[in-house]
Every structure is written in structure tokens, then in C-alpha cells.
């Protein structure tokens, strides 16, 4: 069923009065610039917290907070491809954008690289997203931006949101857990780090990224965002992060512990007020007080799951010390010396930042400052964790190693980051005597279980997290922006404490290569992952037809349906396979994994191998192919494929036509090497590989329209002449 378009502009109601007289009532939605951006409670709270001591700097801080957030984006993908796209943008788009900026507003800064982001792969433009989308002068740039975003080459992401993954320092062999991953922009950065060496090495990285979110709907949005990166190393799960289950790869093995863990927790999000108008009208201290216990629990669970010597990064888009330093202090103390803050001041030297706070106060929900829990009305005391207040040993915790980012420093949103290293085994995370939890029954505000006692069937807390999204939906709607914050702050704080059972069932997992008893299928909708056994009849056929190397691990192929005969074959990495084959995989609520490699083609023609390549996995499988069904194409052939849906063989030159006629019906691969073209006609020097269906007398490019659009942009002559 189609989705109704909302009228984002003026709403008009008319009523006829006589023959010609009409009264019109008109209500306009206020833009960010028009809306009132003032909240006295917010100003008083942070001024009294002394987050900025200098009066002139405080004034600048408030002035910048009242301006709309600039557009920021990140160039993604492998290093070689990302550098090429960066150079193309600098060559063809940046000069025009700078000229536009000078013509329309000489006071604003033109587009420029973020000075702290490595290799000029992060960029910021002073124009807002909606300006770039709607203003005709940005049409060419916006069209390029949309096309590259749709296929995952660009991530539309708030600048400060890019920082935590950089400080996580992920390597291709790391096992990484992103505990509160949706909508996925930070997860995408982690995936890129896992694949950092793809251009130099053939093969799938040994690392893995488990991207988790507590909300099932947001978990599927996470799949949509990360799918563009086409990584077989990604596994998406749906758990309350406070109770993320242990994974035992073998029955007698210890639970999996991770090299890197990102803990981007749910927060009040007042650092995002430059894009979220509701914060100006709805801000109150109750949000931070209510979320503090959840934040402590998630970070503690992350600390348990980290490997000794591993790194955790905790982040929020809140400015509030109750969600930041107070959480960090409590977790450091409850880890009993086995977790330390890392000084990362030498990393990202161009990033302007402020050290963490070592002194803060607590305001009650009624708006008065309270020096201790005893000052709280006994009737409401249970709603306040004692860890909100500064601990007695606060000076010993090195909280100045935390990072605070304020909007006025580099024209960004507000953010908080803390980087931890686990230096010992954490056996006890119970509340210390001097910070006893005030939760009834002692459960929700504390974690006291050992790492082996957390079960997978825990309830799910519904919450919304801080982050930006590399969303293409934003470009197809009006001025709505997908973030981890909801539109209503009041709804947010209510939902953050509402516990419900997740709708996601336990995943069904089976393996064809073992004669084990079939696990029962869940009554609710569950995901199915079935590995192909060594005796599968399709594998030898595919190997022989395409000349697929023995180095290609077909035991990492799986299907996701029990009802159809291997319609789509997905590829996962060895690490993902280990998790899916774990003895207690039934504890995991699996949402998605694997990239599409082969798809069974429906055809009326007799065909020896009905499996065709899927564009999603084409670059992954190509290094393992012989030249058996690979044909060299040039600019002329690419233009024919793009301009005609099913071009006949006789549209191609004699050499290619003879090659096509010599091959059996089925999928072929077109290999294009731009460096071999006499003219500079390709906007890329990276080889292109295209899956094509070779029918009886014609060809069909097996590309989605989004991929076709990007390919058109890569072909200089086609773009100039046809567009």
C-alpha cells in the first residue's frame, strides 16, 4: 500500500461566504530560523554547572546553539575508492560550491574538509541540508550527493558523530560490538575500518562487527543503512544492550569477548538542539536523571564483554554531566580498577575539545539544587541513583581525560566521548557501599551478575539514541530528519522506562552438513540461516560454470528460506559463521547477516547454470573468478548497456559479439579498465565489474536503478552528452 504524502507546507481551510467572498485560515510550520530558541531552565542549569566559565565564551556558545546545524558528510568505502571520489569532488564540485557561496553569502564559510578527519574524507558545508536539497543553485551537487549516498559511497552524518569510531581504533582482525547501533552511521565507519585493507589484500577480513539495537524496527533500519557497504563481516542483532547475551563458540569455551566495543548510549540529546527544535521547548532535567541508570548498566555490560586489553568508547550527544562524567565515574569505580580512562588528547590534533568535568551538581526534577540524596523528598527518592552525585574519590578517576565538544568550537553539535581500556578481568560490578542504588528490589539500577549469568531472554527497554543517520529517506521527505531521538522529548522519557518483550523471536539456525535434530521454529516471525552442506548439488555447478577458484569458501554460503530451493545464496565471513555455528546461537535474536552473492534466475530459456551474480556481492567474488565468463568492455559498450534495457548482440563490435556468441546462456561479467581508454572519459580509475545476463540474443545489465545512476556519473562522456 502506498504511503500518503504529508503536506509539509501551509495547511489551508476555506469556507465560502456569499458568491465571491472566501475566508482562508492558514497555519504555517515554522522553520528552524523562525522558531523561538530559548529555554531559561536550560541556560540556568548549564550556567550553574559552569560548563563554560568565561562570560563571552558562554554568550558565543548560546548564539551558535541557536543557529541551524551545517551539513556534514563522509566519503566511505575502501581507501582507493574513497580517495578517488574525494579527488573527483574536489575537482568538479568544490570550485562551483565555493563560487556559489561567495555569490549568495560572503559571510558564510564555503564547503571545506573537517580539519580533524583523516585524509580529507569528512566534509562540512555551512548550508543546511534542506537548503542544499531545495535551492536550485545546488541542484548538480545535490544530484551527485543523492546518487552516491544511495549506493553507500557517501554517508550523510553529523560531524561529531564521526569521532567515536575514529577513537575506537578498529583493525581488520578485530571483533567489534556496537551496542546501541541504530540508525547505523557509526556502525558504517566501523565496517569501513574492518575492510581498510581490501584494496591490498584478496580475501574477507577476519574481523566481525556485531551491530545491536534494542528496538526491532530500528534494527531493520540499521540493516538498510549498513547494507550499502556490502560487508560479509556484519551481523545485526536485537537485544537490550544491558543484557546482551554471552556467546560460546564451543560448548566448553569461555564466552566471546570483544577487541573493541562502541557504547553510544540513549541520552537526552541536548547537544543536538541545532537540528532538533523540540529540545528548546521540552528540555528538562528529568530526562538525564531517568536515563542515568540505563547508561551505567549498558556501559558496565560493555565492560564485561570487552577483552582484557580491549578498548571501549562511551559517547552521548548530551552536554549533561549526569549522563557523562557521572556515568563514567560510577563504571570506573564498579569495575574496581580493571577499567581505566585512556588519554587520547594526541589523537585528532585538529579537533577542538574541552577536558571532562571533575565537579558537577545535581538538580532535582522540581528545579532546585540538591547536595545529596537526603535532600530529595523521600516519596521520590527511589527515582534518583546515588551515583548521580560526585563520588568521594572523583579526583583519582582522571575524568579530565574525557572529551567534551561544544557547538561554538568548530560549528558542530555538542558531544561527549570517553575512551576506556580494560586492564583486568571484571568479576564484580556490584554497587559500592558508598553509592548504594535506590531502585526498588535493587535490580534496574545495577548490574550484579557475573559475565556468565546474563541470559538472552531479557526484556527490552525501548529508547531512542543519539546519532545522525546517513539517510536517503531524508532526501525523499521534506524537513524531517532521522535521528536516534524521537520527535517528542516527553514521549522519549516515558518510553525509556517502559519495559516490554521484544517482538523479535529467537532465530532458527540449521546446518545442512550436520545430521542434527531440527531446532523448533518459533511461533513468531524468526530469521532462518542455513549453511549449504558440502554435498550441495549447486556448488559444483557454480564452480565449473564460472571457473570459481577453490580458494572461495563455499562453506560460508547460506540461504535464508526453508520454503524455496536456494533462491538467493548469501556469503558471510568465517567469523560470522563461527557465531552462527555457536552452541548457544539460539540466545541471539539475529536480524540480518550476509551479502547476496548468487541469485537463481527465472528464465524460460534452457540454461546450464541458473545462478547469476548479484551486484551486491560482485566485487567480493570477482577476484576468485577465472576469465571463463569475463569479457573486457570499454566506454562504447558501457554506454550501450546504460542507454538500452536489452541490447542485441549486433549492437556490439565483432570481437565482443563473437565472444558473446561462444558463451552459453547465463550470467557473464563485464570488466572495464578505465586506464585503457584513450580519452579521459571515465570519472574513475578503479576497474569496474558488471554482472550481465547473457540471454539468447541480447544482454541485460543486472543493476538497480540507483547503481545505474552512479555508473552514469562515472562515465564522463555519457554524463555530459546524455544528461
Secondary structure as GFF3:
##gff-version 3
##sequence-region A 1 723
A	DSSP	beta_strand	11	17	.	.	.	ID=ss1
A	DSSP	beta_strand	21	27	.	.	.	ID=ss2
A	DSSP	alpha_helix	40	49	.	.	.	ID=ss3
A	DSSP	alpha_helix	55	65	.	.	.	ID=ss4
A	DSSP	beta_strand	71	75	.	.	.	ID=ss5
A	DSSP	alpha_helix	79	89	.	.	.	ID=ss6
A	DSSP	pi_helix	90	94	.	.	.	ID=ss7
A	DSSP	alpha_helix	95	104	.	.	.	ID=ss8
A	DSSP	beta_strand	112	113	.	.	.	ID=ss9
A	DSSP	three_ten_helix	118	120	.	.	.	ID=ss10
A	DSSP	beta_strand	122	125	.	.	.	ID=ss11
A	DSSP	alpha_helix	129	134	.	.	.	ID=ss12
A	DSSP	three_ten_helix	136	138	.	.	.	ID=ss13
A	DSSP	alpha_helix	139	150	.	.	.	ID=ss14
A	DSSP	beta_strand	154	156	.	.	.	ID=ss15
A	DSSP	three_ten_helix	159	162	.	.	.	ID=ss16
A	DSSP	alpha_helix	163	168	.	.	.	ID=ss17
A	DSSP	beta_strand	175	178	.	.	.	ID=ss18
A	DSSP	alpha_helix	185	194	.	.	.	ID=ss19
A	DSSP	beta_strand	208	212	.	.	.	ID=ss20
A	DSSP	alpha_helix	216	226	.	.	.	ID=ss21
A	DSSP	three_ten_helix	227	229	.	.	.	ID=ss22
A	DSSP	beta_strand	234	237	.	.	.	ID=ss23
A	DSSP	three_ten_helix	241	243	.	.	.	ID=ss24
A	DSSP	beta_strand	258	264	.	.	.	ID=ss25
A	DSSP	three_ten_helix	270	272	.	.	.	ID=ss26
A	DSSP	alpha_helix	277	282	.	.	.	ID=ss27
A	DSSP	alpha_helix	286	305	.	.	.	ID=ss28
A	DSSP	beta_strand	306	316	.	.	.	ID=ss29
A	DSSP	alpha_helix	325	334	.	.	.	ID=ss30
A	DSSP	beta_strand	339	341	.	.	.	ID=ss31
A	DSSP	beta_strand	354	355	.	.	.	ID=ss32
A	DSSP	beta_strand	362	363	.	.	.	ID=ss33
A	DSSP	beta_strand	369	370	.	.	.	ID=ss34
A	DSSP	three_ten_helix	373	375	.	.	.	ID=ss35
A	DSSP	three_ten_helix	381	383	.	.	.	ID=ss36
A	DSSP	three_ten_helix	386	388	.	.	.	ID=ss37
A	DSSP	three_ten_helix	394	397	.	.	.	ID=ss38
A	DSSP	three_ten_helix	399	401	.	.	.	ID=ss39
A	DSSP	beta_strand	403	405	.	.	.	ID=ss40
A	DSSP	alpha_helix	407	410	.	.	.	ID=ss41
A	DSSP	beta_strand	415	422	.	.	.	ID=ss42
A	DSSP	three_ten_helix	433	435	.	.	.	ID=ss43
A	DSSP	three_ten_helix	440	442	.	.	.	ID=ss44
A	DSSP	beta_strand	460	461	.	.	.	ID=ss45
A	DSSP	alpha_helix	473	476	.	.	.	ID=ss46
A	DSSP	alpha_helix	489	495	.	.	.	ID=ss47
A	DSSP	beta_strand	499	500	.	.	.	ID=ss48
A	DSSP	beta_strand	508	511	.	.	.	ID=ss49
A	DSSP	beta_strand	528	531	.	.	.	ID=ss50
A	DSSP	alpha_helix	537	546	.	.	.	ID=ss51
A	DSSP	three_ten_helix	554	556	.	.	.	ID=ss52
A	DSSP	beta_strand	557	559	.	.	.	ID=ss53
A	DSSP	beta_strand	568	571	.	.	.	ID=ss54
A	DSSP	alpha_helix	574	580	.	.	.	ID=ss55
A	DSSP	three_ten_helix	585	587	.	.	.	ID=ss56
A	DSSP	beta_strand	590	593	.	.	.	ID=ss57
A	DSSP	beta_strand	595	600	.	.	.	ID=ss58
A	DSSP	beta_strand	611	613	.	.	.	ID=ss59
A	DSSP	three_ten_helix	615	617	.	.	.	ID=ss60
A	DSSP	alpha_helix	618	622	.	.	.	ID=ss61
A	DSSP	three_ten_helix	627	629	.	.	.	ID=ss62
A	DSSP	beta_strand	630	633	.	.	.	ID=ss63
A	DSSP	alpha_helix	635	643	.	.	.	ID=ss64
A	DSSP	three_ten_helix	649	651	.	.	.	ID=ss65
A	DSSP	alpha_helix	654	662	.	.	.	ID=ss66
A	DSSP	beta_strand	666	672	.	.	.	ID=ss67
A	DSSP	three_ten_helix	674	676	.	.	.	ID=ss68
A	DSSP	beta_strand	688	694	.	.	.	ID=ss69
A	DSSP	beta_strand	699	701	.	.	.	ID=ss70
A	DSSP	alpha_helix	705	714	.	.	.	ID=ss71
A	DSSP	alpha_helix	716	722	.	.	.	ID=ss72
###
